């Protein structure tokens, strides 16, 4: 998991597998390298929130509905998340 160091809020997570995995930061603290042991593909995880939002918007192809927003964020006022093109 990736937590906000000031608030302790969980920002992102990946599901663990049964394969031993090594995870480490690059020289850029906004990128994490993930690789199974022994060997295998190396994945680079960009931890910037703006990049995560952009990726989620591309995958969903749309913004939250107001009902989805309320389910995920409770009483927080609705706001558009995905840019319109």
N, CA, C and O atoms as a Tinker XYZ file with bonds, in Angstrom:
   340  protein
     1  N      0.825000   -1.183000    0.000000    73     2
     2  CA     0.000000    0.000000    0.000000    64     1     3
     3  C      0.867000    1.243000    0.000000    63     2     4     5
     4  O      2.028000    1.211000    0.406000    81     3
     5  N      0.285000    2.335000   -0.461000    73     3     6
     6  CA     0.937000    3.635000   -0.465000    64     5     7
     7  C      0.102000    4.574000    0.380000    63     6     8     9
     8  O     -1.072000    4.812000    0.092000    81     7
     9  N      0.723000    5.112000    1.435000    73     7    10
    10  CA     0.002000    5.975000    2.369000    64     9    11
    11  C      0.543000    7.394000    2.314000    63    10    12    13
    12  O      1.717000    7.615000    2.018000    81    11
    13  N     -0.331000    8.354000    2.605000    73    11    14
    14  CA     0.080000    9.735000    2.779000    64    13    15
    15  C      0.861000    9.806000    4.085000    63    14    16    17
    16  O      0.329000    9.458000    5.140000    81    15
    17  N      2.110000   10.249000    4.030000    73    15    18
    18  CA     2.959000   10.264000    5.211000    64    17    19
    19  C      2.512000   11.238000    6.283000    63    18    20    21
    20  O      2.898000   11.089000    7.442000    81    19
    21  N      1.703000   12.238000    5.926000    73    19    22
    22  CA     1.238000   13.221000    6.900000    64    21    23
    23  C     -0.073000   12.808000    7.541000    63    22    24    25
    24  O     -0.259000   12.990000    8.744000    81    23
    25  N     -0.993000   12.251000    6.745000    73    23    26
    26  CA    -2.331000   11.934000    7.266000    64    25    27
    27  C     -2.525000   10.452000    7.563000    63    26    28    29
    28  O     -3.427000   10.086000    8.316000    81    27
    29  N     -1.684000    9.591000    6.978000    73    27    30
    30  CA    -1.871000    8.154000    7.139000    64    29    31
    31  C     -2.932000    7.586000    6.217000    63    30    32    33
    32  O     -3.238000    6.396000    6.294000    81    31
    33  N     -3.507000    8.414000    5.337000    73    31    34
    34  CA    -4.545000    7.961000    4.409000    64    33    35
    35  C     -3.946000    7.024000    3.359000    63    34    36    37
    36  O     -2.895000    7.312000    2.788000    81    35
    37  N     -4.629000    5.891000    3.109000    73    35    38
    38  CA    -4.221000    4.966000    2.059000    64    37    39
    39  C     -4.525000    5.608000    0.716000    63    38    40    41
    40  O     -5.677000    5.935000    0.434000    81    39
    41  N     -3.500000    5.793000   -0.120000    73    39    42
    42  CA    -3.660000    6.450000   -1.415000    64    41    43
    43  C     -3.826000    5.460000   -2.561000    63    42    44    45
    44  O     -4.584000    5.709000   -3.498000    81    43
    45  N     -3.120000    4.343000   -2.484000    73    43    46
    46  CA    -3.178000    3.349000   -3.559000    64    45    47
    47  C     -2.658000    2.031000   -3.017000    63    46    48    49
    48  O     -1.943000    1.993000   -2.016000    81    47
    49  N     -3.029000    0.944000   -3.697000    73    47    50
    50  CA    -2.537000   -0.355000   -3.276000    64    49    51
    51  C     -2.520000   -1.315000   -4.443000    63    50    52    53
    52  O     -3.230000   -1.131000   -5.432000    81    51
    53  N     -1.704000   -2.336000   -4.317000    73    51    54
    54  CA    -1.690000   -3.410000   -5.303000    64    53    55
    55  C     -1.989000   -4.707000   -4.570000    63    54    56    57
    56  O     -1.678000   -4.854000   -3.388000    81    55
    57  N     -2.588000   -5.631000   -5.277000    73    55    58
    58  CA    -2.915000   -6.924000   -4.674000    64    57    59
    59  C     -1.671000   -7.802000   -4.640000    63    58    60    61
    60  O     -1.012000   -7.974000   -5.666000    81    59
    61  N     -1.344000   -8.354000   -3.496000    73    59    62
    62  CA    -0.165000   -9.227000   -3.436000    64    61    63
    63  C     -0.419000  -10.544000   -4.158000    63    62    64    65
    64  O     -1.559000  -10.993000   -4.282000    81    63
    65  N      0.639000  -11.140000   -4.619000    73    63    66
    66  CA     0.541000  -12.459000   -5.240000    64    65    67
    67  C      1.310000  -13.443000   -4.373000    63    66    68    69
    68  O      1.906000  -13.061000   -3.366000    81    67
    69  N      1.296000  -14.693000   -4.762000    73    67    70
    70  CA     2.054000  -15.708000   -4.044000    64    69    71
    71  C      3.525000  -15.708000   -4.441000    63    70    72    73
    72  O      4.329000  -16.437000   -3.861000    81    71
    73  N      3.878000  -14.883000   -5.436000    73    71    74
    74  CA     5.251000  -14.795000   -5.907000    64    73    75
    75  C      6.024000  -13.803000   -5.038000    63    74    76    77
    76  O      5.570000  -12.675000   -4.848000    81    75
    77  N      7.181000  -14.202000   -4.510000    73    75    78
    78  CA     7.986000  -13.215000   -3.774000    64    77    79
    79  C      8.293000  -12.028000   -4.689000    63    78    80    81
    80  O      8.613000  -12.208000   -5.864000    81    79
    81  N      8.195000  -10.850000   -4.157000    73    79    82
    82  CA     8.340000   -9.634000   -4.957000    64    81    83
    83  C      9.274000   -8.662000   -4.263000    63    82    84    85
    84  O      9.286000   -8.563000   -3.036000    81    83
    85  N     10.049000   -7.953000   -5.050000    73    83    86
    86  CA    10.901000   -6.895000   -4.511000    64    85    87
    87  C     10.371000   -5.561000   -5.009000    63    86    88    89
    88  O     10.032000   -5.413000   -6.183000    81    87
    89  N     10.302000   -4.589000   -4.102000    73    87    90
    90  CA     9.779000   -3.272000   -4.418000    64    89    91
    91  C     10.770000   -2.235000   -3.908000    63    90    92    93
    92  O     11.270000   -2.357000   -2.790000    81    91
    93  N     11.058000   -1.221000   -4.709000    73    91    94
    94  CA    11.971000   -0.170000   -4.281000    64    93    95
    95  C     11.729000    1.116000   -5.037000    63    94    96    97
    96  O     11.158000    1.109000   -6.128000    81    95
    97  N     12.161000    2.216000   -4.460000    73    95    98
    98  CA    12.042000    3.519000   -5.106000    64    97    99
    99  C     13.203000    3.750000   -6.057000    63    98   100   101
   100  O     14.314000    3.273000   -5.827000    81    99
   101  N     12.934000    4.488000   -7.130000    73    99   102
   102  CA    13.989000    4.953000   -8.015000    64   101   103
   103  C     14.584000    6.214000   -7.399000    63   102   104   105
   104  O     14.222000    6.598000   -6.287000    81   103
   105  N     15.495000    6.855000   -8.123000    73   103   106
   106  CA    16.029000    8.129000   -7.654000    64   105   107
   107  C     14.929000    9.190000   -7.621000    63   106   108   109
   108  O     15.006000   10.131000   -6.830000    81   107
   109  N     13.916000    9.052000   -8.460000    73   107   110
   110  CA    12.736000    9.923000   -8.429000    64   109   111
   111  C     11.768000    9.310000   -7.424000    63   110   112   113
   112  O     11.279000    8.204000   -7.659000    81   111
   113  N     11.473000    9.980000   -6.320000    73   111   114
   114  CA    10.628000    9.380000   -5.293000    64   113   115
   115  C      9.174000    9.185000   -5.710000    63   114   116   117
   116  O      8.386000    8.631000   -4.944000    81   115
   117  N      8.806000    9.630000   -6.912000    73   115   118
   118  CA     7.442000    9.439000   -7.392000    64   117   119
   119  C      7.277000    8.171000   -8.219000    63   118   120   121
   120  O      6.207000    7.926000   -8.776000    81   119
   121  N      8.321000    7.372000   -8.301000    73   119   122
   122  CA     8.255000    6.125000   -9.060000    64   121   123
   123  C      8.733000    4.962000   -8.195000    63   122   124   125
   124  O      9.750000    5.051000   -7.507000    81   123
   125  N      7.987000    3.888000   -8.248000    73   123   126
   126  CA     8.326000    2.672000   -7.527000    64   125   127
   127  C      8.574000    1.580000   -8.558000    63   126   128   129
   128  O      7.823000    1.456000   -9.525000    81   127
   129  N      9.622000    0.789000   -8.359000    73   127   130
   130  CA     9.904000   -0.357000   -9.223000    64   129   131
   131  C      9.454000   -1.623000   -8.513000    63   130   132   133
   132  O      9.735000   -1.813000   -7.330000    81   131
   133  N      8.754000   -2.488000   -9.240000    73   131   134
   134  CA     8.223000   -3.724000   -8.681000    64   133   135
   135  C      8.645000   -4.867000   -9.599000    63   134   136   137
   136  O      8.440000   -4.802000  -10.811000    81   135
   137  N      9.234000   -5.913000   -9.021000    73   135   138
   138  CA     9.649000   -7.063000   -9.834000    64   137   139
   139  C      9.495000   -8.347000   -9.036000    63   138   140   141
   140  O      9.786000   -8.373000   -7.840000    81   139
   141  N      9.038000   -9.419000   -9.690000    73   139   142
   142  CA     8.989000  -10.716000   -9.001000    64   141   143
   143  C     10.405000  -11.277000   -8.840000    63   142   144   145
   144  O     11.300000  -10.979000   -9.631000    81   143
   145  N     10.584000  -12.074000   -7.825000    73   143   146
   146  CA    11.883000  -12.715000   -7.555000    64   145   147
   147  C     11.728000  -14.204000   -7.841000    63   146   148   149
   148  O     10.736000  -14.747000   -7.353000    81   147
   149  N     12.537000  -14.909000   -8.533000    73   147   150
   150  CA    13.749000  -14.430000   -9.182000    64   149   151
   151  C     13.439000  -13.994000  -10.603000    63   150   152   153
   152  O     12.815000  -14.746000  -11.352000    81   151
   153  N     13.849000  -12.827000  -10.981000    73   151   154
   154  CA    13.693000  -12.330000  -12.345000    64   153   155
   155  C     12.247000  -12.106000  -12.745000    63   154   156   157
   156  O     11.327000  -12.291000  -11.948000    81   155
   157  N     12.071000  -11.717000  -13.952000    73   155   158
   158  CA    10.737000  -11.456000  -14.473000    64   157   159
   159  C     10.606000  -10.011000  -14.901000    63   158   160   161
   160  O     11.575000   -9.255000  -14.829000    81   159
   161  N      9.435000   -9.616000  -15.340000    73   159   162
   162  CA     9.269000   -8.235000  -15.800000    64   161   163
   163  C      9.399000   -7.257000  -14.637000    63   162   164   165
   164  O      9.071000   -7.584000  -13.497000    81   163
   165  N      9.878000   -6.067000  -14.938000    73   163   166
   166  CA     9.970000   -4.993000  -13.954000    64   165   167
   167  C      8.864000   -3.996000  -14.274000    63   166   168   169
   168  O      8.748000   -3.534000  -15.409000    81   167
   169  N      8.064000   -3.670000  -13.284000    73   167   170
   170  CA     6.977000   -2.715000  -13.451000    64   169   171
   171  C      7.351000   -1.420000  -12.759000    63   170   172   173
   172  O      7.918000   -1.425000  -11.667000    81   171
   173  N      7.030000   -0.317000  -13.404000    73   171   174
   174  CA     7.260000    0.988000  -12.808000    64   173   175
   175  C      5.906000    1.581000  -12.446000    63   174   176   177
   176  O      5.035000    1.715000  -13.306000    81   175
   177  N      5.723000    1.941000  -11.166000    73   175   178
   178  CA     4.465000    2.487000  -10.680000    64   177   179
   179  C      4.694000    3.955000  -10.368000    63   178   180   181
   180  O      5.475000    4.300000   -9.481000    81   179
   181  N      4.001000    4.822000  -11.112000    73   179   182
   182  CA     4.071000    6.258000  -10.880000    64   181   183
   183  C      3.093000    6.584000   -9.763000    63   182   184   185
   184  O      1.903000    6.295000   -9.891000    81   183
   185  N      3.560000    7.176000   -8.677000    73   183   186
   186  CA     2.718000    7.418000   -7.510000    64   185   187
   187  C      2.098000    8.812000   -7.480000    63   186   188   189
   188  O      1.437000    9.158000   -6.502000    81   187
   189  N      2.290000    9.614000   -8.512000    73   187   190
   190  CA     1.687000   10.951000   -8.538000    64   189   191
   191  C      0.166000   10.812000   -8.667000    63   190   192   193
   192  O     -0.324000   10.067000   -9.516000    81   191
   193  N     -0.563000   11.524000   -7.833000    73   191   194
   194  CA    -2.027000   11.415000   -7.811000    64   193   195
   195  C     -2.645000   11.869000   -9.131000    63   194   196   197
   196  O     -3.623000   11.273000   -9.583000    81   195
   197  N     -2.099000   12.909000   -9.755000    73   195   198
   198  CA    -2.654000   13.376000  -11.027000    64   197   199
   199  C     -2.545000   12.307000  -12.104000    63   198   200   201
   200  O     -3.453000   12.152000  -12.921000    81   199
   201  N     -1.437000   11.570000  -12.111000    73   199   202
   202  CA    -1.273000   10.493000  -13.087000    64   201   203
   203  C     -2.232000    9.342000  -12.803000    63   202   204   205
   204  O     -2.754000    8.728000  -13.733000    81   203
   205  N     -2.466000    9.047000  -11.530000    73   203   206
   206  CA    -3.412000    7.988000  -11.166000    64   205   207
   207  C     -4.829000    8.359000  -11.594000    63   206   208   209
   208  O     -5.569000    7.516000  -12.100000    81   207
   209  N     -5.201000    9.605000  -11.393000    73   207   210
   210  CA    -6.537000   10.066000  -11.800000    64   209   211
   211  C     -6.676000   10.005000  -13.315000    63   210   212   213
   212  O     -7.694000    9.539000  -13.827000    81   211
   213  N     -5.661000   10.471000  -14.033000    73   211   214
   214  CA    -5.709000   10.441000  -15.500000    64   213   215
   215  C     -5.845000    9.007000  -16.006000    63   214   216   217
   216  O     -6.608000    8.748000  -16.937000    81   215
   217  N     -5.110000    8.074000  -15.399000    73   215   218
   218  CA    -5.194000    6.666000  -15.787000    64   217   219
   219  C     -6.603000    6.125000  -15.525000    63   218   220   221
   220  O     -7.187000    5.464000  -16.384000    81   219
   221  N     -7.139000    6.404000  -14.351000    73   219   222
   222  CA    -8.488000    5.925000  -14.017000    64   221   223
   223  C     -9.522000    6.495000  -14.979000    63   222   224   225
   224  O    -10.447000    5.788000  -15.381000    81   223
   225  N     -9.381000    7.743000  -15.347000    73   223   226
   226  CA   -10.322000    8.355000  -16.289000    64   225   227
   227  C    -10.235000    7.699000  -17.669000    63   226   228   229
   228  O    -11.254000    7.465000  -18.319000    81   227
   229  N     -9.003000    7.403000  -18.110000    73   227   230
   230  CA    -8.838000    6.715000  -19.401000    64   229   231
   231  C     -9.482000    5.334000  -19.361000    63   230   232   233
   232  O    -10.146000    4.931000  -20.316000    81   231
   233  N     -9.290000    4.606000  -18.261000    73   231   234
   234  CA    -9.838000    3.258000  -18.151000    64   233   235
   235  C    -11.365000    3.284000  -18.091000    63   234   236   237
   236  O    -12.027000    2.469000  -18.733000    81   235
   237  N    -11.920000    4.213000  -17.326000    73   235   238
   238  CA   -13.373000    4.291000  -17.172000    64   237   239
   239  C    -14.025000    4.922000  -18.395000    63   238   240   241
   240  O    -15.156000    4.584000  -18.741000    81   239
   241  N    -13.324000    5.827000  -19.043000    73   239   242
   242  CA   -13.878000    6.500000  -20.218000    64   241   243
   243  C    -14.926000    7.544000  -19.865000    63   242   244   245
   244  O    -15.630000    8.040000  -20.744000    81   243
   245  N    -15.034000    7.883000  -18.577000    73   243   246
   246  CA   -16.047000    8.855000  -18.155000    64   245   247
   247  C    -15.757000    9.282000  -16.724000    63   246   248   249
   248  O    -14.859000    8.751000  -16.069000    81   247
   249  N    -16.528000   10.243000  -16.257000    73   247   250
   250  CA   -16.401000   10.743000  -14.896000    64   249   251
   251  C    -17.324000    9.950000  -13.972000    63   250   252   253
   252  O    -18.148000    9.165000  -14.439000    81   251
   253  N    -17.184000   10.156000  -12.663000    73   251   254
   254  CA   -18.127000    9.587000  -11.702000    64   253   255
   255  C    -19.518000   10.152000  -11.949000    63   254   256   257
   256  O    -19.650000   11.316000  -12.329000    81   255
   257  N    -20.550000    9.355000  -11.743000    73   255   258
   258  CA   -21.887000    9.909000  -11.641000    64   257   259
   259  C    -22.008000   10.474000  -10.228000    63   258   260   261
   260  O    -21.188000   10.157000   -9.366000    81   259
   261  N    -23.015000   11.304000   -9.980000    73   259   262
   262  CA   -23.184000   11.850000   -8.634000    64   261   263
   263  C    -23.479000   10.735000   -7.629000    63   262   264   265
   264  O    -23.068000   10.829000   -6.472000    81   263
   265  N    -24.180000    9.691000   -8.047000    73   263   266
   266  CA   -24.471000    8.560000   -7.161000    64   265   267
   267  C    -23.191000    7.795000   -6.816000    63   266   268   269
   268  O    -22.970000    7.450000   -5.655000    81   267
   269  N    -22.344000    7.526000   -7.821000    73   267   270
   270  CA   -21.064000    6.857000   -7.564000    64   269   271
   271  C    -20.196000    7.693000   -6.624000    63   270   272   273
   272  O    -19.560000    7.162000   -5.713000    81   271
   273  N    -20.178000    9.011000   -6.858000    73   271   274
   274  CA   -19.388000    9.903000   -6.017000    64   273   275
   275  C    -19.840000    9.790000   -4.560000    63   274   276   277
   276  O    -19.014000    9.659000   -3.656000    81   275
   277  N    -21.157000    9.843000   -4.339000    73   275   278
   278  CA   -21.697000    9.764000   -2.976000    64   277   279
   279  C    -21.345000    8.430000   -2.324000    63   278   280   281
   280  O    -21.061000    8.387000   -1.127000    81   279
   281  N    -21.360000    7.341000   -3.092000    73   279   282
   282  CA   -21.014000    6.026000   -2.556000    64   281   283
   283  C    -19.554000    5.988000   -2.105000    63   282   284   285
   284  O    -19.241000    5.437000   -1.050000    81   283
   285  N    -18.670000    6.568000   -2.899000    73   283   286
   286  CA   -17.234000    6.514000   -2.604000    64   285   287
   287  C    -16.766000    7.594000   -1.631000    63   286   288   289
   288  O    -15.849000    7.365000   -0.843000    81   287
   289  N    -17.395000    8.770000   -1.686000    73   287   290
   290  CA   -16.885000    9.913000   -0.924000    64   289   291
   291  C    -17.877000   10.489000    0.081000    63   290   292   293
   292  O    -17.625000   11.533000    0.683000    81   291
   293  N    -18.986000    9.815000    0.257000    73   291   294
   294  CA   -19.939000   10.237000    1.283000    64   293   295
   295  C    -20.458000   11.647000    1.076000    63   294   296   297
   296  O    -20.986000   11.976000    0.014000    81   295
   297  N    -20.305000   12.477000    2.100000    73   295   298
   298  CA   -20.856000   13.839000    2.072000    64   297   299
   299  C    -19.960000   14.862000    1.385000    63   298   300   301
   300  O    -20.322000   16.034000    1.280000    81   299
   301  N    -18.814000   14.431000    0.926000    73   299   302
   302  CA   -17.927000   15.373000    0.240000    64   301   303
   303  C    -18.641000   15.903000   -0.997000    63   302   304   305
   304  O    -19.196000   15.113000   -1.760000    81   303
   305  N    -18.645000   17.216000   -1.219000    73   303   306
   306  CA   -19.363000   17.777000   -2.378000    64   305   307
   307  C    -18.856000   17.196000   -3.700000    63   306   308   309
   308  O    -17.655000   17.004000   -3.893000    81   307
   309  N    -19.790000   16.923000   -4.597000    73   307   310
   310  CA   -19.459000   16.360000   -5.908000    64   309   311
   311  C    -18.576000   17.328000   -6.681000    63   310   312   313
   312  O    -18.795000   18.540000   -6.667000    81   311
   313  N    -17.569000   16.769000   -7.358000    73   311   314
   314  CA   -16.775000   17.568000   -8.282000    64   313   315
   315  C    -16.376000   16.704000   -9.456000    63   314   316   317
   316  O    -16.133000   15.506000   -9.310000    81   315
   317  N    -16.309000   17.327000  -10.632000    73   315   318
   318  CA   -15.850000   16.598000  -11.800000    64   317   319
   319  C    -14.397000   16.227000  -11.603000    63   318   320   321
   320  O    -13.610000   17.024000  -11.093000    81   319
   321  N    -14.040000   15.026000  -12.004000    73   319   322
   322  CA   -12.687000   14.541000  -11.815000    64   321   323
   323  C    -11.964000   14.399000  -13.146000    63   322   324   325
   324  O    -10.797000   14.767000  -13.274000    81   323
   325  N    -12.667000   13.863000  -14.127000    73   323   326
   326  CA   -12.054000   13.618000  -15.437000    64   325   327
   327  C    -12.239000   14.817000  -16.351000    63   326   328   329
   328  O    -13.341000   15.355000  -16.463000    81   327
   329  N    -11.157000   15.238000  -17.010000    73   327   330
   330  CA   -11.278000   16.371000  -17.938000    64   329   331
   331  C    -12.116000   15.990000  -19.151000    63   330   332   333
   332  O    -12.078000   14.851000  -19.615000    81   331
   333  N    -12.857000   16.939000  -19.644000    73   331   334
   334  CA   -13.661000   16.703000  -20.857000    64   333   335
   335  C    -12.821000   17.062000  -22.070000    63   334   336   337
   336  O    -12.113000   18.070000  -22.089000    81   335
   337  N    -12.919000   16.213000  -23.075000    73   335   338
   338  CA   -12.111000   16.453000  -24.279000    64   337   339
   339  C    -13.005000   16.860000  -25.414000    63   338   340
   340  O    -12.524000   17.109000  -26.519000    81   339
